[in-house]
């Protein structure tokens, strides 16, 4: 498979992964701390998190390990801490050994390649980094799901909460207002359904009829506090931000170099403009 084919396949997988939850708009995106993108220790921690928690199922097949030199890692560090295959090389692509057929049998679908997810998830609601940052922090326990987890941003998600030991389990509440046909046949009425997921994953549901004006259909998720995790909520948020920063870097590795080059280009254009203006004034000074 050539490079162009791999790019198209990875982009298609990410877009397909996004289509499944495109209709879910009841949970807002949290802003990703963009300063992480220029902080090399954060990117390095994110690379370690990606290898330890993501690379077992998700590949980043458009990225080579040796490209991580751009975030301050040496070949020795990459080989020792990030290349898990004893026979692997720093020039290898970040692929996985799991076969697609096995993945579909085990998970019901092939886990998408994450090479361009941060770009594919960008929308009017926020950047792709905002989406990843919110998604990884929006899990809650749900015993009605096969793997025991659900996600407020991506409802019915097929992936379990791989970072649950760091964050700890938590519950959630969904309040949904719907317009239904009135039982007496006098038009429509509104009902509110409240679904509560306990920290142990138990699900309870109640429905009540609403009276009043200015009602409209809506859905709102409220997540409870995580309990029993290895990290505090602030520490977990910072950890997720590191991982998000790395995935954002992977989606466009040349972005940091372009930004640095752009600064020099703007400086050059500024100096050039001054000299061009002086030359123009010299040419036209004798013209009346």
Helices and strands as residue ranges (DSSP letters): H 3-19, G 34-38, H 40-49, I 50-54, E 60-64, G 65-71, H 75-81, E 93-94, H 100-107, H 117-120, H 128-135, E 139-141, E 149-151, H 164-167, E 168-169, E 172-181, E 188-197, E 203-210, E 218-223, E 227-228, H 233-251, H 255-284
